[in-house]
Amino acid sequence: MALDLHKLFVDVFHPEADECVVVIVDVPHGNYADHGLWRERREMAAEWQAAWVSLAKDIGFEVLPLVSFPASGAHNANLPLDEGDPIRLREALEKATLALALTQFSSTAPLSAWSKEHADFRAASLPQVARRMEQTALAADYAEVARRCQILKDALAKAELAQVTFSTGHQWQVDLRFRDAKMDDGQLPRGKGGFPIINLPSGESFQVPYEGEREGVESLTQGEIPVAYGNVRVLFHVEKNRIVTVSGDEPKAGELRAFFDVDPMRRNIAELALGCNANAVVWGNVLEDEKAGFHWAYGRSEHLGGVVAPEDFSSPDHIEHQDIVYAKDSPIQVASLVLVEADGSKCEVIRDGDYLI
C-alpha cells in the first residue's frame, strides 16, 4: 500500500494557509559518485514536492520548486547556501517556513543552525531516506510515537548518569548533568516550542552528554564502547567524554585512530539517544535504524544542545556528527541501560534490548 503523503504531512507538520514549503535535495558532483539509492531519493523528493503542491490546493499555502544543490560531502557539514537550482539555497530557505531535506548527506545540523537565526522556520531532515521506509517507519502512528518519546524524555530529564552495559559485556558511563533532554517525536507544527528540527522517520528522545566545558568540572563520561563494522569489531576507549583511542581488529582500528587524529573535535561524545518508533526496522540505514532503539553519536553537538560547533573543528571538511546504533537486531545490543538520578535512585530503561518503561 502506498504511503498517504497528504496524511503524513498533515499529521506531522499541520501546515497553515500562509506558509511556504520547500523540498530540497543534494546532487552528486566531482568525487561524489551517483548510485541507485541516491537516484531513488531524488525521485522521492520530486514525488514529495508534487504531493505538497497537491495538498496546497486544499489548504492554500505556497510551495517552491524542488531545489537541488551540490552535495556537501559529509554528514552535517555546512550547506552551500549560495548555490542551488533553480534558485539559490539561501533564497529558498529565507522564504520558506517549512523545509524538507531528502539528502544523501545529513543536513540536520546546518538546518538547526539556520533555524536559530530565523524565527518562523522549521525543517525535517531525511538523510539517506529510502523508499522502503514508506512502508515501515514513515508509516508509523505518530501519535503513539509522540507518547513513547515523552515517556523516555521524562526519564532522561531526571537522570544525571546513564550506565550502559553492552551485550559484549563492555561498560560505559555517560554524564547527563547540566543538559536538557529533548525529543524528536514526529510532531512539528508551526510555532512549536523547543527544537524546530526533526528527522523523518521520527521517534527518539535524546540528550547531549556534559562535555566538560565548565571550569574545574570534568565530564564523568568514561568506559569502553564496542562498535561493529560488518564482521569487524573494535573498541572505543572513552575518558572525560572523549574517544581517546580505538583498539581491536586491524586495519579497521588503525583507520579509525587516523580518522580521529585528523581533528580532536571528532572525538567528542555528542549524543545519547533512545529510538522508539515501533515500525522502525534495522537494515543498515542509520536514519531508520536509530529510531528502533539505543544509539549514540560523536562529533558536532551544538545543534542538539551541546557546545561543540562547526567553528571548533580545524576545517569545515572535518565536521562530523555520526550515529552508532545498538537497536534490537543490531550486531551489538544493549544488555542494560540504567538511569541514575541525583539522589542515587536508579531506573532500568532497557534490558536485553527491550524497553522496560
QUITA-V99940 format. One record per residue. PSI is psi in whole degrees, 0 to 359 (* if undefined). OMEGA is omega in degrees with one decimal (* if undefined). D_FIRST is the distance of its C-alpha to the first C-alpha in Angstrom with 1 decimal. Layout:
# QUITA-V99940
psi->{PSI & PSI}
omega->{OMEGA & OMEGA}
d_first->{D_FIRST & D_FIRST}
This chain:
# QUITA-V99940
psi->{132 & 144 & 135 & 95 & 322 & 316 & 317 & 312 & 316 & 316 & 326 & 313 & 339 & 57 & 147 & 162 & 330 & 20 & 171 & 124 & 140 & 138 & 130 & 152 & 140 & 155 & 150 & 154 & 158 & 241 & 357 & 95 & 143 & 159 & 173 & 315 & 325 & 317 & 318 & 321 & 320 & 325 & 318 & 317 & 318 & 320 & 318 & 320 & 319 & 323 & 324 & 318 & 318 & 315 & 326 & 333 & 331 & 327 & 324 & 4 & 170 & 144 & 123 & 162 & 156 & 126 & 124 & 152 & 157 & 133 & 140 & 333 & 353 & 146 & 127 & 20 & 164 & 146 & 149 & 79 & 334 & 14 & 164 & 158 & 128 & 355 & 160 & 146 & 320 & 315 & 319 & 315 & 326 & 328 & 330 & 145 & 343 & 128 & 143 & 125 & 105 & 90 & 159 & 317 & 131 & 135 & 16 & 310 & 310 & 328 & 326 & 316 & 320 & 318 & 333 & 339 & 3 & 105 & 313 & 67 & 135 & 161 & 152 & 127 & 128 & 63 & 128 & 28 & 145 & 152 & 327 & 336 & 342 & 343 & 355 & 257 & 328 & 338 & 14 & 162 & 103 & 347 & 319 & 321 & 315 & 321 & 315 & 320 & 318 & 319 & 314 & 323 & 316 & 323 & 317 & 321 & 331 & 349 & 150 & 338 & 149 & 131 & 115 & 128 & 121 & 165 & 343 & 350 & 348 & 152 & 147 & 133 & 134 & 128 & 114 & 14 & 155 & 21 & 157 & 138 & 144 & 171 & 149 & 89 & 12 & 18 & 118 & 64 & 160 & 134 & 6 & 133 & 161 & 224 & 114 & 19 & 134 & 160 & 150 & 131 & 151 & 174 & 67 & 149 & 143 & 165 & 140 & 130 & 159 & 129 & 7 & 21 & 347 & 133 & 127 & 4 & 101 & 150 & 142 & 6 & 121 & 161 & 201 & 131 & 114 & 138 & 133 & 132 & 93 & 233 & 1 & 137 & 140 & 173 & 121 & 125 & 124 & 132 & 135 & 43 & 21 & 142 & 110 & 331 & 170 & 130 & 175 & 208 & 129 & 150 & 0 & 318 & 319 & 322 & 319 & 322 & 317 & 321 & 314 & 332 & 336 & 320 & 122 & 336 & 339 & 339 & 350 & 132 & 115 & 346 & 142 & 130 & 154 & 101 & 143 & 37 & 110 & 340 & 350 & 140 & 153 & 118 & 13 & 7 & 114 & 322 & 318 & 319 & 315 & 337 & 353 & 348 & 207 & 139 & 167 & 170 & 158 & 158 & 225 & 139 & 348 & 332 & 347 & 359 & 9 & 201 & 350 & 113 & 171 & 322 & 347 & 344 & 150 & 343 & 147 & 333 & 346 & 356 & 131 & 148 & 105 & 127 & 145 & 128 & 140 & 32 & 163 & 137 & 357 & 159 & 323 & 138 & 180 & 117 & 325 & 136 & 119 & 128 & 131 & 125 & 171 & 328 & 5 & 352 & 148 & 148 & 117 & 121 & 324 & 138 & 124 & 42 & 350 & 144 & 142 & 352 & *}
omega->{-179.0 & 176.6 & 175.9 & -175.7 & 178.1 & 179.5 & 178.3 & -177.8 & -178.7 & -178.2 & -175.7 & -169.1 & 179.5 & -174.1 & -179.6 & -169.8 & -175.5 & -177.8 & 174.2 & -175.6 & 173.6 & 172.1 & -178.1 & -177.1 & 176.2 & -176.2 & -179.2 & 176.9 & 175.1 & -177.0 & -177.1 & -172.6 & 177.9 & 176.0 & -172.0 & -178.7 & 178.2 & 176.9 & 177.6 & -179.5 & 178.0 & 174.6 & 176.4 & -179.2 & 178.9 & 178.8 & -179.7 & 177.8 & 178.7 & 178.4 & 175.1 & 178.2 & 179.1 & 179.8 & -178.7 & 178.8 & -179.8 & -172.0 & 173.8 & 179.6 & -179.9 & 175.7 & 178.2 & 173.5 & 173.9 & -176.4 & 175.8 & -179.8 & -179.6 & -178.1 & -178.6 & 177.8 & 179.6 & 178.4 & 175.7 & 170.1 & -179.9 & -179.8 & 176.5 & -170.5 & -176.8 & 174.3 & 178.6 & -179.4 & 7.8 & 174.9 & 179.0 & -179.7 & 179.4 & -179.8 & -179.6 & -178.1 & 178.4 & -178.8 & -172.3 & 166.3 & 179.4 & 178.1 & 173.0 & -175.8 & 176.9 & -165.5 & 172.6 & -179.8 & -173.4 & 176.0 & -176.7 & -176.4 & 179.1 & 175.4 & 174.8 & 178.1 & 178.2 & -176.5 & -179.0 & -178.6 & -178.3 & -168.0 & -176.5 & -177.4 & 173.2 & -174.0 & 170.0 & 178.8 & -178.2 & -177.5 & 178.4 & 175.4 & -179.0 & -177.6 & -179.1 & 179.3 & 177.3 & 178.0 & -177.6 & -170.1 & 178.5 & -178.3 & -177.7 & 170.2 & -171.7 & 169.9 & 177.5 & 175.9 & -179.7 & 179.4 & -179.0 & 178.0 & -178.0 & 178.6 & -178.0 & 176.3 & 179.8 & 178.4 & 177.5 & -175.4 & -178.5 & -171.5 & 171.7 & 178.2 & 168.7 & 178.4 & -174.6 & 170.6 & -178.0 & -179.9 & 175.9 & -176.9 & 179.6 & -176.3 & -176.1 & 176.5 & -177.1 & -178.5 & -177.7 & -179.9 & 169.7 & -179.1 & 176.9 & 172.0 & -179.9 & 177.3 & 173.8 & -167.0 & 178.8 & 177.3 & -179.1 & 174.3 & 177.6 & 177.8 & 178.5 & 178.6 & 176.8 & -170.7 & -174.0 & 179.8 & 172.9 & 164.3 & 166.4 & -3.5 & -179.2 & 174.2 & 173.3 & 168.5 & -169.9 & 177.0 & 173.3 & 175.1 & 173.3 & -170.9 & 173.2 & -175.2 & -179.6 & -177.0 & 177.2 & -179.7 & -178.5 & 174.1 & 179.6 & 178.6 & -176.9 & 176.4 & -176.0 & -178.3 & 175.3 & -178.3 & 179.5 & 172.0 & -172.9 & 179.1 & -177.7 & 177.8 & 176.7 & -178.4 & 174.7 & 178.1 & -171.4 & 172.1 & 176.1 & 176.2 & 177.2 & 172.7 & -173.3 & 175.5 & 177.8 & 177.5 & 178.0 & -173.0 & 172.9 & 9.5 & -175.3 & -180.0 & 178.1 & 177.1 & 179.6 & 176.4 & 178.6 & 178.7 & -179.2 & 178.0 & -178.9 & -177.5 & -176.7 & -179.0 & 174.8 & -177.5 & -174.9 & 171.4 & -165.5 & -173.7 & 165.3 & -170.7 & -177.3 & 178.1 & -174.2 & 173.5 & -173.4 & 179.4 & -176.8 & 176.9 & 179.1 & 179.6 & 176.5 & 176.0 & -172.0 & -177.1 & 178.2 & -178.1 & -174.3 & 178.9 & -178.1 & -179.1 & -172.9 & 171.2 & 177.2 & -178.4 & 173.7 & 175.7 & -175.7 & -176.5 & -170.7 & -179.3 & 179.2 & -179.6 & 177.8 & -174.3 & -178.5 & -172.6 & -179.2 & -177.5 & 178.4 & 176.4 & -176.7 & 177.5 & 175.3 & 179.9 & -177.0 & -174.9 & 179.1 & 161.7 & -172.1 & 179.6 & 174.9 & -168.3 & 178.4 & 178.2 & 177.4 & -174.7 & 170.9 & -179.6 & 174.9 & -178.2 & 178.3 & 176.8 & 179.5 & 169.6 & 179.7 & 175.1 & -175.3 & 179.6 & -175.2 & -179.0 & 178.9 & 178.9 & -173.2 & 176.4 & 176.6 & -174.3 & -179.3 & 170.9 & 180.0 & 175.1 & -177.8 & 174.8 & 178.9 & 179.6 & *}
d_first->{0.0 & 3.8 & 6.5 & 8.8 & 11.9 & 14.3 & 13.8 & 14.1 & 17.2 & 18.7 & 18.2 & 19.7 & 22.2 & 23.2 & 24.4 & 27.7 & 29.1 & 31.8 & 29.7 & 29.2 & 26.0 & 26.0 & 23.6 & 25.6 & 25.1 & 27.8 & 28.8 & 30.7 & 34.5 & 37.6 & 37.1 & 33.4 & 31.9 & 28.5 & 25.9 & 22.4 & 20.6 & 22.7 & 21.9 & 18.2 & 18.8 & 20.9 & 18.2 & 15.9 & 18.9 & 19.4 & 15.9 & 16.4 & 19.9 & 18.8 & 16.4 & 19.5 & 21.6 & 19.5 & 19.6 & 23.3 & 24.0 & 23.3 & 25.0 & 27.6 & 27.6 & 28.4 & 26.2 & 28.1 & 27.3 & 25.4 & 28.2 & 28.7 & 31.5 & 33.1 & 31.7 & 34.0 & 34.0 & 33.8 & 31.6 & 32.9 & 35.6 & 36.8 & 34.9 & 36.8 & 37.1 & 39.4 & 37.1 & 34.0 & 32.7 & 32.9 & 34.6 & 35.9 & 33.7 & 36.5 & 36.5 & 32.8 & 32.8 & 36.0 & 34.4 & 31.0 & 30.5 & 27.0 & 26.1 & 23.0 & 23.9 & 21.5 & 24.2 & 25.4 & 28.3 & 27.9 & 29.3 & 29.1 & 32.9 & 34.1 & 31.8 & 33.2 & 36.6 & 35.9 & 34.8 & 38.1 & 40.0 & 37.7 & 37.4 & 34.7 & 32.1 & 29.1 & 26.6 & 23.5 & 24.0 & 21.2 & 23.4 & 21.8 & 18.2 & 15.8 & 12.4 & 11.4 & 12.2 & 9.3 & 7.6 & 11.1 & 13.9 & 12.6 & 10.2 & 13.5 & 15.4 & 17.9 & 20.6 & 20.7 & 20.9 & 23.8 & 25.5 & 25.6 & 26.7 & 29.6 & 30.9 & 31.1 & 32.5 & 35.2 & 36.1 & 36.5 & 38.6 & 41.2 & 41.6 & 44.2 & 43.4 & 40.5 & 41.6 & 39.1 & 39.7 & 37.5 & 36.7 & 39.4 & 42.0 & 42.5 & 42.9 & 42.3 & 43.5 & 41.9 & 44.0 & 42.1 & 45.2 & 45.5 & 41.8 & 39.2 & 35.9 & 32.8 & 29.1 & 25.9 & 24.0 & 21.2 & 23.3 & 25.1 & 26.4 & 29.3 & 32.6 & 31.2 & 34.1 & 34.3 & 32.2 & 30.4 & 28.2 & 25.1 & 22.9 & 19.1 & 17.6 & 20.3 & 22.0 & 25.6 & 29.1 & 31.8 & 35.5 & 37.8 & 40.7 & 44.2 & 45.3 & 49.0 & 49.9 & 52.3 & 55.9 & 57.2 & 54.0 & 52.3 & 48.7 & 48.4 & 45.2 & 46.3 & 45.5 & 43.6 & 39.9 & 38.6 & 36.0 & 34.2 & 33.6 & 32.1 & 34.8 & 37.4 & 38.4 & 40.6 & 42.1 & 42.3 & 45.5 & 45.5 & 48.5 & 48.7 & 45.0 & 45.5 & 44.5 & 48.0 & 47.3 & 44.9 & 46.0 & 44.7 & 43.6 & 45.1 & 44.5 & 41.3 & 43.5 & 45.9 & 43.1 & 41.9 & 45.5 & 46.1 & 42.9 & 44.1 & 47.6 & 46.5 & 46.1 & 47.0 & 44.3 & 41.6 & 43.2 & 42.3 & 40.0 & 37.8 & 35.2 & 34.4 & 30.9 & 28.8 & 25.0 & 23.3 & 19.5 & 18.4 & 15.0 & 16.9 & 17.7 & 20.8 & 20.4 & 23.2 & 21.8 & 24.0 & 21.8 & 19.3 & 22.0 & 24.3 & 21.9 & 22.0 & 25.7 & 29.3 & 30.2 & 33.1 & 34.0 & 37.2 & 38.6 & 38.2 & 37.9 & 39.1 & 35.7 & 34.9 & 38.3 & 40.5 & 43.4 & 42.7 & 41.9 & 41.7 & 45.5 & 46.2 & 45.1 & 47.8 & 45.6 & 42.3 & 41.3 & 41.6 & 39.2 & 36.6 & 34.3 & 32.6 & 30.6 & 31.1 & 28.6 & 29.6 & 26.4 & 26.1 & 25.4 & 27.3 & 30.4 & 32.6 & 31.8 & 33.7 & 36.0 & 37.1 & 36.8 & 39.5 & 40.1 & 43.8 & 45.1 & 48.4 & 50.3 & 49.2 & 46.8 & 43.7 & 40.1 & 38.1 & 34.6 & 33.1 & 34.4 & 33.2 & 30.1 & 29.0 & 29.6 & 32.4 & 32.0}
